Amino acid sequence: MKKAIITVVGKDKVGIIAKTAVYLAKADINILDISQTVVQDYFNMMMIVDLGKTKKTFDKIGAELAKLGMEMGLKIRCQKSEIFEKMHRV
C-alpha cells in the first residue's frame, strides 16, 4: 500500500468533499480515512489515501489536485505519507 496525505484548506462552500472524492475515485485512489472541520466559515480536511492502484504518477496527482483546488478557491496539497510523518514528528 502506498499511502499519501491530502489536505484541503479554504473558505467553506458546497461540493468540496464531493469534487475531491470524485477526482480520487476517477483516479482509482481509495480514501482510507478522512477528517474535516469548519471553523468560522473556513474548511479544513485531511485525508489518508491509498495510491497503490492508481496509474497516475504522484507528481501528476499533486498537480491535478492543486489545479482542482485553484478552481474551487482552495489550497489542496498531496504529500507522501513518509514525508508528512517525518515533518510532523514530535
Legacy VTK file of the C-alpha trace (Angstrom):
# vtk DataFile Version 3.0
C-alpha trace
ASCII
DATASET POLYDATA
POINTS 90 float
0.000 0.000 0.000
1.331 3.433 -0.978
-0.208 5.998 1.358
-0.417 9.743 0.855
-1.856 12.625 2.875
-4.149 15.095 1.128
-5.004 18.376 2.833
-7.681 20.831 1.712
-7.962 24.315 3.220
-10.035 27.353 2.291
-13.327 29.185 2.525
-16.181 26.726 3.002
-18.576 26.125 0.103
-20.845 23.390 -1.192
-19.201 20.474 -3.001
-15.629 20.472 -1.670
-15.712 16.898 -0.399
-17.750 15.686 -3.378
-15.450 17.177 -6.039
-12.322 15.945 -4.287
-13.772 12.447 -3.825
-14.893 12.268 -7.472
-11.363 13.127 -8.628
-9.902 10.439 -6.363
-12.419 7.803 -7.488
-11.747 8.514 -11.168
-8.000 8.204 -10.498
-8.546 4.853 -8.697
-7.331 6.298 -5.379
-9.005 4.882 -2.276
-9.817 7.096 0.718
-8.687 5.225 3.847
-9.524 7.879 6.436
-10.974 11.364 6.356
-11.385 14.183 8.855
-12.936 17.567 8.180
-13.935 20.597 10.187
-15.414 24.010 9.508
-14.326 26.854 11.777
-15.931 30.276 11.221
-16.591 29.587 7.519
-13.129 28.091 6.899
-12.955 24.488 5.726
-10.128 22.126 6.689
-9.899 18.489 5.571
-7.241 15.835 5.838
-7.435 12.503 4.049
-5.224 9.451 4.146
-5.399 7.756 0.761
-4.039 4.626 -0.896
-2.229 5.270 -4.192
-1.480 1.576 -4.754
-3.891 1.084 -7.671
-3.692 4.404 -9.489
-1.918 4.583 -12.826
-1.108 8.276 -12.343
2.271 9.421 -11.075
2.495 11.078 -7.671
3.558 14.366 -9.310
0.590 14.311 -11.705
-1.842 13.650 -8.844
-0.372 16.552 -6.871
-0.582 18.902 -9.862
-4.149 17.906 -10.728
-5.310 18.264 -7.125
-3.634 21.676 -6.871
-5.437 22.736 -10.077
-8.756 21.426 -8.733
-8.167 23.428 -5.566
-7.456 26.604 -7.516
-10.678 26.125 -9.481
-12.589 25.963 -6.181
-10.625 28.767 -4.494
-8.886 26.316 -2.128
-5.403 25.031 -1.381
-5.102 21.269 -1.957
-1.795 19.551 -1.211
-0.753 15.939 -1.588
2.231 14.622 0.357
3.775 11.181 0.573
2.900 9.774 3.971
6.511 9.105 4.976
7.478 12.741 4.343
4.385 14.011 6.165
5.200 11.799 9.174
8.822 12.989 9.326
7.765 16.660 9.043
5.228 16.315 11.864
7.195 14.099 14.231
7.299 15.447 17.782
LINES 1 91
90 0 1 2 3 4 5 6 7 8 9 10 11 12 13 14 15 16 17 18 19 20 21 22 23 24 25 26 27 28 29 30 31 32 33 34 35 36 37 38 39 40 41 42 43 44 45 46 47 48 49 50 51 52 53 54 55 56 57 58 59 60 61 62 63 64 65 66 67 68 69 70 71 72 73 74 75 76 77 78 79 80 81 82 83 84 85 86 87 88 89
